[in-house]
């Protein structure tokens, strides 16, 4: 199939540049090796580059040695291209576990942002550490911080409200009210998306299961417009800068 990463990622960077916002980009090491100019643009425009692993393999399904190699290959590839330290990780498909956290802490990462706290999803991982849904940052291992994905209370349950397919499936006025409610009550909101979600023209795969087609393609046509107005109203910041603003210091740095 036609590779579409570059135009989609540049479209995302264009939106952020237009609204003068900065963000954290979780990038595959594989992408840094093949599209170094794209990754350099991310850094040149003031965004943080963190790791999304090397080949997008679910970390909680790998052996310890495979996980160490997956993370090390990504870190090496990203740091060679960016010239900046990679301090954060997001596990593909939020595939977190207690063992994954142990490996991340041992590898010296400063933060992870892979905990969703939504057991109903068939791909998301789980951890045993108690993380209250209103906590912005939790130290889950000595020196390792967890930045969880946003969930909102709707009746007796907490509903995912962090972006991605949820942003595309929930009508924008409703989603926007949820963001405003969250920021009013807790002053933080974690939002994510993938560059391919901006791509309304991507060829659809007819053999995909109906549930996967719904998850992958619904709402793409409005994604660029709605993302722009969400950031224009609420802003965006890098995870590392948000952590420093809250008093956390990365390894090797003193206040």
C-alpha positions as CSV (number, residue, x, y, z in Angstrom):
1,X,0.0,0.0,0.0
2,X,1.0,3.6,-0.5
3,X,3.0,5.0,2.5
4,X,1.0,8.0,3.9
5,X,2.9,8.7,7.1
6,X,4.7,11.8,5.9
7,X,1.7,13.8,4.6
8,X,-0.4,12.9,7.6
9,X,2.4,13.8,10.1
10,X,3.2,17.1,8.3
11,X,-0.6,17.9,8.4
12,X,-0.6,17.5,12.1
13,X,2.6,19.6,12.5
14,X,1.0,22.3,10.3
15,X,-2.0,22.5,12.6
16,X,0.2,22.8,15.7
17,X,2.3,25.5,14.0
18,X,-0.7,27.5,12.9
19,X,-2.1,27.6,16.4
20,X,1.3,28.1,18.0
21,X,1.0,25.0,20.2
22,X,3.6,22.4,21.2
23,X,3.1,18.7,22.0
24,X,4.8,15.4,22.7
25,X,5.2,13.1,19.7
26,X,5.6,9.4,20.5
27,X,7.6,8.2,17.5
28,X,8.6,4.7,16.4
29,X,12.3,4.1,16.0
30,X,11.4,2.5,12.7
31,X,10.0,5.8,11.6
32,X,13.1,7.7,12.6
33,X,15.3,5.4,10.5
34,X,13.1,5.9,7.4
35,X,11.9,9.4,7.8
36,X,14.7,11.3,9.6
37,X,13.7,14.7,8.0
38,X,10.2,14.4,9.4
39,X,11.5,13.6,12.9
40,X,13.9,16.5,12.7
41,X,11.1,18.9,11.9
42,X,9.3,17.7,15.0
43,X,12.3,18.8,17.1
44,X,13.0,21.9,15.1
45,X,9.5,23.2,15.8
46,X,9.8,22.8,19.5
47,X,8.0,19.5,20.2
48,X,9.2,16.7,22.4
49,X,10.1,13.3,20.8
50,X,9.4,10.3,23.0
51,X,9.4,6.6,22.3
52,X,6.5,4.6,20.9
53,X,8.9,1.5,20.7
54,X,10.7,0.4,17.6
55,X,8.3,-1.8,15.6
56,X,5.0,-1.1,17.4
57,X,4.9,-4.5,19.2
58,X,2.7,-4.8,22.2
59,X,5.1,-4.7,25.1
60,X,3.1,-6.9,27.5
61,X,3.3,-9.7,24.9
62,X,7.1,-9.7,24.6
63,X,9.7,-11.6,26.6
64,X,12.0,-9.5,28.8
65,X,14.8,-9.7,26.3
66,X,12.5,-8.8,23.4
67,X,11.1,-5.8,25.3
68,X,14.6,-4.5,26.2
69,X,15.7,-4.7,22.6
70,X,12.5,-3.1,21.3
71,X,13.0,-0.2,23.7
72,X,16.7,0.1,23.1
73,X,16.5,0.1,19.3
74,X,13.9,2.8,19.4
75,X,15.8,5.0,21.9
76,X,19.0,4.7,19.8
77,X,17.3,5.5,16.5
78,X,15.4,8.5,17.9
79,X,18.3,10.0,19.8
80,X,20.6,9.6,16.8
81,X,18.2,11.6,14.6
82,X,17.0,14.2,17.2
83,X,20.2,14.7,19.2
84,X,18.0,15.0,22.3
85,X,17.4,12.5,25.1
86,X,14.3,10.3,25.0
87,X,12.8,10.3,28.4
88,X,9.2,9.1,27.8
89,X,7.4,6.0,26.5
90,X,4.0,5.2,25.3
91,X,3.4,1.4,24.8
92,X,1.6,0.5,21.5
93,X,-2.1,-0.1,22.1
94,X,-1.5,1.0,25.8
95,X,0.0,-2.5,26.4
96,X,1.2,-1.8,29.9
97,X,1.8,-4.3,32.7
98,X,3.6,-4.4,36.0
99,X,6.5,-6.2,34.3
100,X,6.6,-3.5,31.6
101,X,6.9,-0.8,34.2
102,X,9.7,-2.7,35.9
103,X,11.7,-2.8,32.6
104,X,11.0,0.9,31.9
105,X,12.2,1.8,35.3
106,X,15.3,-0.3,35.0
107,X,16.1,1.3,31.6
108,X,16.0,4.7,33.2
109,X,12.9,6.3,31.6
110,X,11.5,9.3,33.4
111,X,7.8,8.8,32.5
112,X,5.4,6.4,30.9
113,X,2.0,7.4,29.4
114,X,0.3,4.0,28.7
115,X,-2.2,3.5,31.5
116,X,-5.9,3.9,30.5
117,X,-7.7,2.2,33.3
118,X,-10.4,0.9,31.0
119,X,-10.6,-2.8,31.3
120,X,-13.4,-3.2,28.8
121,X,-11.0,-2.6,25.9
122,X,-9.6,-5.8,24.5
123,X,-6.1,-4.5,23.9
124,X,-5.3,-2.2,26.9
125,X,-3.0,-3.5,29.6
126,X,-3.4,-3.3,33.3
127,X,-1.2,-2.6,36.3
128,X,-1.6,-3.3,40.0
129,X,-0.6,0.2,41.3
130,X,-3.6,2.1,42.5
131,X,-4.1,5.2,40.3
132,X,-7.0,7.5,41.1
133,X,-8.6,8.7,37.8
134,X,-8.2,12.3,39.0
135,X,-4.5,12.1,39.6
136,X,-2.4,13.8,36.9
137,X,0.9,12.2,37.7
138,X,1.7,9.1,39.8
139,X,5.1,7.6,40.7
140,X,4.6,3.9,39.8
141,X,8.2,2.9,40.3
142,X,11.1,4.8,42.0
143,X,11.9,7.6,39.5
144,X,9.3,6.5,37.0
145,X,6.2,8.6,36.6
146,X,2.9,7.6,35.0
147,X,0.7,10.0,33.1
148,X,-2.6,8.3,32.6
149,X,-5.1,8.7,29.9
150,X,-8.2,10.8,30.7
151,X,-11.5,9.3,31.7
152,X,-14.6,11.2,32.7
153,X,-17.4,10.2,35.1
154,X,-20.6,9.5,33.3
155,X,-23.1,8.2,35.8
156,X,-21.6,5.4,37.8
157,X,-18.7,4.7,35.3
158,X,-15.6,6.4,34.0
159,X,-15.7,6.8,30.3
160,X,-12.6,7.1,28.1
161,X,-12.3,10.8,27.0
162,X,-8.7,11.1,25.9
163,X,-8.8,11.4,22.1
164,X,-8.2,8.9,19.4
165,X,-11.3,7.0,18.3
166,X,-13.2,8.5,21.2
167,X,-12.6,11.9,19.8
168,X,-13.9,10.8,16.4
169,X,-16.9,8.9,17.7
170,X,-18.2,11.5,20.2
171,X,-19.8,14.6,18.7
172,X,-17.5,17.5,19.0
173,X,-19.8,19.7,21.2
174,X,-20.1,16.9,23.6
175,X,-16.4,16.1,23.6
176,X,-15.6,19.8,24.1
177,X,-17.9,20.1,27.1
178,X,-16.1,17.1,28.6
179,X,-12.7,18.7,28.2
180,X,-14.0,21.9,29.7
181,X,-15.5,20.0,32.7
182,X,-12.3,18.1,33.2
183,X,-10.0,21.2,33.1
184,X,-12.4,23.0,35.5
185,X,-12.3,20.2,38.1
186,X,-8.7,18.9,37.9
187,X,-6.6,21.4,35.7
188,X,-5.2,18.6,33.5
189,X,-6.3,16.7,30.4
190,X,-4.3,14.1,28.5
191,X,-5.2,14.0,24.8
192,X,-3.8,11.7,22.1
193,X,-4.3,11.0,18.4
194,X,-2.5,9.2,15.5
195,X,-1.5,11.1,12.3
196,X,-3.5,8.6,10.2
197,X,-6.7,9.8,11.9
198,X,-6.3,13.0,9.9
199,X,-6.4,11.1,6.6
200,X,-9.9,11.0,5.2
201,X,-8.7,9.7,1.8
202,X,-6.9,6.6,2.9
203,X,-8.0,3.5,1.0
204,X,-10.2,1.3,3.2
205,X,-9.5,-2.4,3.6
206,X,-12.7,-4.3,2.8
207,X,-11.6,-7.4,4.6
208,X,-11.5,-5.7,8.0
209,X,-14.1,-6.7,10.6
210,X,-17.0,-4.2,10.9
211,X,-16.0,-3.3,14.5
212,X,-12.5,-2.5,13.4
213,X,-13.6,-0.4,10.4
214,X,-15.8,1.6,12.8
215,X,-12.9,2.2,15.1
216,X,-10.5,3.0,12.4
217,X,-12.4,5.2,9.9
218,X,-15.3,6.9,11.6
219,X,-15.0,10.6,11.9
220,X,-11.8,11.1,10.0
221,X,-13.4,13.7,7.7
222,X,-13.9,16.2,10.6
223,X,-10.7,15.4,12.4
224,X,-8.5,18.2,11.1
225,X,-11.2,20.9,11.7
226,X,-12.1,19.6,15.2
227,X,-8.5,19.1,16.3
228,X,-7.7,22.7,15.3
229,X,-10.5,24.3,17.2
230,X,-9.9,22.0,20.3
231,X,-6.3,23.2,20.5
232,X,-7.2,26.8,19.7
233,X,-9.5,26.9,22.7
234,X,-7.6,24.7,25.2
235,X,-4.0,24.8,24.1
236,X,-1.4,22.1,24.2
237,X,1.9,21.5,25.9
238,X,4.8,19.0,25.9
239,X,4.6,16.3,28.6
240,X,8.2,17.0,29.8
241,X,7.4,20.7,30.2
242,X,4.2,20.0,32.0
243,X,6.0,17.7,34.4
244,X,8.7,20.3,35.1
245,X,6.0,22.9,35.7
246,X,4.5,20.6,38.4
247,X,7.9,20.3,40.1
248,X,9.2,17.1,38.7
249,X,12.7,17.0,37.4
250,X,14.1,14.6,34.8
251,X,17.0,12.3,35.6
252,X,20.3,14.2,35.7
253,X,18.7,17.6,36.0
254,X,18.6,19.7,39.1
255,X,16.1,22.5,39.9
